[in-house]
């Protein structure tokens, strides 16, 4: 029978063999046999599924339209440093016509009233005047006399060339023809001076007798009647009577009259662009400086400066107060965005860039601001689409806690 030490050695060797042949035995059995590790193995870390970025917003097209988020592609544009001055809309002096009469008479017809639109050469009123009747009669008489004398002179010339009449008779006839032609020309010039048009003068021989005392008052420019100063049957003309009948204004282009202080005049010059904004309204347009007065007002020490702007839709009414921003320095910016697109997120200026899933915030560095636009120095590339309206709601949506929080 084996002794006790031999039995212990055999048991140890059997346990080692079991451990080598069955490494998958439970840890508890290994500990019982004294062949396993006495330390608990560390638990493997569970991977955290990736979640959405904290600076991204998932929004489909339906939600974007419901939130009324306007989007716009950004790109290069010109930005300027501007001098802001107050101004007033006034009519363009070259587009204002004061229609006056050049003879005495009475108003027989009024075909246009205040506020009516007119076109150039349209008849506004008809006057009756003895003065114009006399001038037309003199013209017709001079015309007839001249025609007859020219025929006589042509006949005498033919007879003189055929030696049928003496040369002295032809010379007298030629002098008479020159005098009648001069009187005819004077009569015609008198009618032109009274305001009768050339085509109306040409039609006088075929015109009815009743029209001889009538004089048409026509619009010299197209525009709108701003004033009508006479009534039907009123006497107009000389002898302290009213001579101005209408005022026609073309507001298709207007002036912006500005007052610039003397310290700012050295940086102001004709041809500079101007951004004009109507006070209290979002309306804005651009124009150019066309006049910088070399004189200063004695009281205000300011100079009169005039800019011209288009007014095809008539929204810029004379008398309106406006704010004009004169471009002093201009440069081409790589990317320009509306100022409404910029928000402050986490203490930094940012915009919301459109992505396939919705929007993502993009930190940007701002440059020169020009009215409602601002230069983006870095952080945004030309051609990218950003949100330009309702951006505050996007910022609020970004600040909401996520479901995992």
C-alpha positions in Angstrom: 0.0 0.0 0.0 1.4 3.4 -1.0 2.4 5.7 1.7 0.7 9.1 2.3 3.2 11.4 0.5 2.9 9.3 -2.6 -0.9 9.7 -2.6 -0.6 13.5 -2.3 1.8 13.7 -5.3 -0.5 11.5 -7.4 -3.5 13.7 -6.6 -1.7 16.9 -7.5 -0.6 15.4 -10.9 -4.2 14.3 -11.6 -5.5 17.8 -10.9 -3.0 19.4 -13.3 -3.9 17.0 -16.0 -7.6 17.7 -15.6 -6.9 21.5 -15.8 -4.8 21.1 -19.0 -7.4 18.8 -20.6 -10.5 20.8 -19.7 -9.7 24.5 -19.6 -13.4 25.3 -19.9 -14.1 24.1 -16.3 -16.0 26.5 -14.2 -14.1 29.0 -12.2 -15.8 27.7 -9.1 -14.4 24.2 -9.7 -11.0 25.6 -10.5 -11.0 27.6 -7.3 -12.0 24.4 -5.4 -9.2 22.5 -6.9 -6.9 25.5 -6.2 -5.9 25.8 -9.9 -7.8 28.9 -11.0 -7.0 32.6 -10.6 -8.1 34.1 -7.3 -9.0 37.5 -8.9 -12.4 38.3 -10.6 -11.9 39.1 -14.3 -12.9 42.7 -15.3 -16.2 43.0 -17.1 -15.9 44.0 -20.8 -17.1 47.6 -21.5 -20.4 47.8 -23.4 -20.0 50.0 -26.6 -22.2 53.1 -26.6 -24.2 53.5 -29.8 -23.3 56.7 -31.6 -26.0 59.4 -31.2 -26.8 62.5 -33.2 -24.4 65.5 -32.9 -25.4 68.1 -30.4 -25.0 70.8 -33.1 -27.3 69.1 -35.7 -31.0 69.3 -36.2 -33.0 66.6 -37.9 -35.8 68.2 -39.9 -37.6 67.0 -43.0 -38.9 69.2 -45.7 -42.4 69.2 -44.3 -41.3 70.6 -40.9 -39.1 73.2 -42.7 -42.0 74.5 -44.7 -44.3 74.4 -41.7 -41.8 76.5 -39.7 -41.6 78.9 -42.7 -37.8 78.7 -42.8 -36.5 80.5 -45.9 -33.3 79.2 -47.4 -30.8 80.9 -49.7 -27.5 80.0 -51.4 -24.7 82.3 -50.4 -22.0 83.7 -52.6 -19.8 86.6 -53.4 -21.0 90.2 -53.3 -19.9 93.8 -52.9 -19.9 95.2 -49.4 -19.2 98.8 -48.4 -18.5 101.0 -45.5 -21.2 103.7 -45.5 -22.0 107.1 -44.2 -25.6 107.4 -43.0 -27.4 110.7 -43.5 -31.1 111.7 -43.5 -32.8 112.8 -46.7 -36.0 113.7 -48.4 -37.6 112.5 -51.6 -38.2 115.3 -54.1 -39.3 115.3 -57.7 -36.5 115.3 -60.4 -36.3 118.9 -61.5 -35.9 117.8 -65.1 -39.2 115.9 -65.0 -41.5 118.6 -63.8 -43.4 120.7 -66.3 -45.3 123.9 -65.5 -47.8 124.4 -68.3 -48.6 128.0 -68.9 -50.4 129.9 -71.6 -48.7 132.4 -74.0 -51.9 134.3 -74.9 -55.0 135.8 -73.3 -58.3 133.8 -73.6 -60.8 131.8 -71.7 -60.9 128.1 -70.8 -63.4 126.4 -73.2 -62.6 122.7 -72.3 -60.9 120.9 -69.5 -60.0 117.3 -70.6 -57.8 116.3 -67.7 -58.1 116.6 -64.0 -55.7 116.5 -61.1 -54.3 113.0 -60.5 -54.8 111.9 -64.2 -52.0 110.2 -66.0 -51.1 111.9 -69.3 -48.7 111.2 -72.2 -46.6 113.6 -74.1 -48.5 115.9 -76.5 -51.9 114.8 -75.1 -54.4 117.6 -75.1 -55.2 118.8 -71.5 -57.4 121.8 -72.2 -58.8 124.0 -75.0 -58.7 127.8 -74.9 -60.7 130.3 -76.9 -58.7 133.4 -77.8 -59.2 136.4 -80.1 -55.5 136.8 -80.2 -54.9 133.4 -81.6 -57.8 133.9 -84.1 -56.1 137.1 -85.4 -52.8 135.3 -85.7 -54.2 132.5 -87.6 -56.1 134.8 -89.9 -52.9 136.8 -90.6 -51.1 133.5 -91.3 -53.7 132.4 -93.8 -53.8 135.8 -95.6 -50.0 135.9 -95.8 -49.9 132.3 -97.1 -52.4 133.1 -99.8 -50.6 136.3 -100.8 -47.3 134.6 -100.9 -48.6 131.7 -103.1 -50.1 134.2 -105.6 -47.0 136.4 -105.7 -44.7 133.3 -106.2 -46.9 132.3 -109.2 -46.6 135.8 -110.7 -42.9 135.9 -110.2 -42.5 132.5 -111.9 -44.6 133.8 -114.9 -42.6 137.1 -115.2 -39.4 135.1 -115.1 -40.5 132.9 -118.0 -41.6 136.0 -120.0 -38.3 137.8 -119.3 -36.3 134.8 -120.4 -38.4 134.9 -123.6 -37.8 138.6 -124.1 -41.5 139.2 -123.8 -41.2 141.7 -120.8 -38.4 144.0 -119.8 -36.0 142.9 -117.1 -37.2 145.8 -114.8 -40.6 144.2 -114.5 -39.1 140.8 -113.5 -36.9 142.5 -110.9 -40.0 144.2 -109.3 -41.9 140.9 -109.3 -39.0 139.1 -107.7 -38.7 141.7 -104.9 -42.5 141.5 -104.2 -42.1 137.7 -104.0 -39.4 138.1 -101.4 -41.5 140.5 -99.3 -44.5 138.2 -99.3 -42.4 135.2 -98.4 -40.9 137.2 -95.5 -44.4 138.2 -94.2 -45.6 134.6 -94.5 -42.6 133.4 -92.5 -43.3 136.1 -89.8 -46.9 135.0 -89.5 -45.9 131.4 -89.1 -43.3 132.3 -86.4 -46.0 134.3 -84.5 -48.2 131.2 -84.3 -45.3 129.1 -83.1 -44.6 131.7 -80.4 -48.3 131.5 -79.3 -48.0 127.7 -78.8 -49.5 126.4 -82.0 -47.7 123.3 -83.2 -46.2 123.0 -86.6 -48.6 120.2 -87.7 -51.6 122.4 -86.6 -50.3 125.3 -88.6 -49.9 123.1 -91.7 -53.6 121.9 -91.3 -55.0 125.4 -90.9 -56.1 125.9 -94.6 -58.3 122.8 -94.3 -59.5 123.5 -90.7 -63.1 124.7 -90.1 -63.6 128.3 -89.4 -64.8 127.6 -85.8 -61.4 126.2 -84.9 -59.5 129.4 -85.7 -60.2 130.8 -82.3 -59.3 127.6 -80.4 -55.9 126.8 -79.0 -55.0 123.4 -77.6 -53.0 123.1 -74.4 -50.8 120.0 -74.6 -48.6 118.1 -72.1 -44.9 118.6 -72.9 -43.9 115.5 -71.0 -45.5 112.2 -69.9 -46.5 111.9 -66.2 -49.2 112.7 -63.8 -51.1 116.0 -63.2 -50.0 117.2 -59.8 -51.8 120.5 -59.9 -54.7 122.1 -61.9 -55.0 125.8 -61.3 -58.0 126.9 -63.5 -61.6 126.1 -63.8 -63.9 125.9 -66.8 -64.6 129.4 -68.2 -61.8 131.1 -66.3 -60.0 134.0 -68.0 -56.3 133.3 -68.4 -53.3 135.1 -69.8 -52.0 138.5 -69.4 -53.1 141.5 -67.3 -52.5 139.9 -63.9 -54.6 136.8 -64.9 -53.5 133.2 -64.2 -51.0 132.0 -66.7 -50.1 128.6 -65.3 -52.8 126.0 -65.9 -51.3 122.6 -64.9 -48.2 121.1 -63.3 -47.3 117.7 -64.7 -44.7 115.5 -62.8 -43.0 112.4 -64.0 -42.2 110.3 -60.9 -40.6 107.4 -62.8 -37.3 108.8 -61.4 -37.0 110.9 -58.3 -34.3 112.7 -56.3 -33.1 112.1 -52.8 -32.1 115.4 -51.3 -29.4 115.0 -48.6 -27.6 117.3 -46.2 -24.0 116.4 -45.5 -22.0 118.1 -42.8 -18.8 119.8 -43.8 -16.4 117.3 -42.0 -17.8 114.5 -44.2 -17.6 116.3 -47.5 -14.0 115.3 -48.3 -15.1 111.6 -48.6 -18.2 112.4 -50.7 -18.1 112.5 -54.4 -20.4 112.3 -57.4 -21.0 108.7 -58.7 -20.9 107.0 -55.3 -23.7 104.5 -54.7 -26.4 105.1 -52.1 -28.7 102.7 -50.3 -32.0 104.5 -49.6 -34.4 103.2 -46.9 -37.8 104.5 -46.2 -38.2 105.3 -42.5 -40.6 103.0 -40.8 -40.9 100.6 -43.7 -38.7 97.8 -45.0 -38.6 99.3 -48.5 -35.0 99.9 -49.8 -33.4 100.7 -53.1 -30.1 101.9 -54.5 -29.1 105.0 -56.4 -26.1 107.2 -57.2 -25.0 110.6 -56.2 -25.4 113.1 -59.1 -24.6 116.4 -57.4 -22.5 117.6 -54.5 -23.0 121.3 -53.9 -19.7 123.4 -53.7 -21.5 125.8 -51.3 -22.3 125.4 -47.6 -25.5 126.6 -46.0 -24.7 129.6 -43.8 -26.8 128.4 -40.9 -26.5 124.6 -40.8 -23.0 124.4 -42.3 -24.1 121.5 -44.5 -23.9 121.0 -48.2 -26.8 120.0 -50.5 -26.2 116.5 -52.0 -28.6 114.9 -54.5 -28.9 111.2 -55.4 -31.2 109.8 -58.1 -33.2 106.6 -57.8 -35.6 104.8 -60.0 -39.3 104.9 -59.0 -41.1 102.9 -61.7 -43.6 101.5 -59.2 -44.3 104.9 -57.6 -43.6 103.8 -54.0 -41.1 106.7 -53.3 -43.4 109.7 -52.8 -42.0 113.2 -52.8 -41.9 114.6 -49.3 -41.1 111.2 -47.7 -38.3 111.2 -45.1 -35.6 108.6 -45.9 -32.3 107.4 -44.6 -29.5 107.3 -47.1 -26.3 105.2 -46.7 -23.5 106.5 -48.9 -20.9 103.9 -49.9 -17.5 105.3 -48.9 -15.3 102.2 -49.3 -16.3 99.1 -51.3 -14.7 95.7 -51.7 -15.6 92.3 -53.1 -16.4 89.8 -50.4 -16.0 86.0 -51.0 -19.2 85.1 -49.1 -22.0 87.5 -48.1 -25.1 86.4 -46.1 -28.2 88.2 -44.7 -27.7 89.4 -41.2 -30.9 87.6 -40.2 -29.1 84.2 -40.9 -26.6 84.8 -38.1 -27.3 83.7 -34.5 -25.2 83.4 -31.3 -24.8 79.7 -30.4 -22.7 78.8 -27.3 -21.3 82.3 -27.3 -20.1 82.1 -30.9 -21.6 83.5 -34.1 -23.0 80.7 -36.2 -25.3 80.0 -39.2 -27.5 77.0 -39.9 -26.3 75.1 -43.0 -28.7 72.9 -44.9 -27.9 69.2 -44.8 -29.7 66.1 -46.1 -31.1 65.4 -42.6 -32.0 69.0 -41.8 -29.6 71.7 -40.6 -26.2 71.9 -38.8 -24.7 74.9 -37.0 -21.5 76.3 -38.4 -19.3 78.7 -36.5 -18.5 81.7 -38.7 -16.3 84.8 -38.4 -18.0 88.0 -39.5 -16.5 90.9 -41.4 -17.9 94.1 -42.7 -21.6 94.7 -42.3 -23.5 96.4 -45.1 -27.1 97.2 -44.3 -29.0 94.0 -44.0 -26.0 91.9 -45.2 -22.8 90.9 -43.6 -19.5 89.5 -44.9 -18.6 86.0 -43.8 -14.8 85.9 -43.5 -14.5 82.2 -42.6 -16.6 79.2 -41.8 -18.9 79.2 -44.9 -18.2 78.5 -48.5 -19.8 80.0 -51.6 -22.6 77.9 -52.9 -23.8 76.5 -49.6 -27.4 76.9 -48.6 -28.3 78.4 -45.2 -31.4 79.3 -43.4 -32.0 83.1 -43.6 -35.3 83.4 -41.7 -36.8 81.9 -38.6 -33.3 81.1 -37.4 -34.2 82.0 -33.8 -36.6 79.1 -33.8 -33.8 76.8 -35.0 -31.6 78.1 -32.2 -34.4 77.4 -29.7 -34.8 73.9 -31.2 -31.1 73.3 -30.8 -31.3 74.2 -27.1 -33.9 71.7 -26.3 -32.7 68.6 -24.3 -32.5 65.4 -26.3 -34.5 62.3 -25.4 -31.4 60.6 -23.9 -30.9 63.5 -21.6 
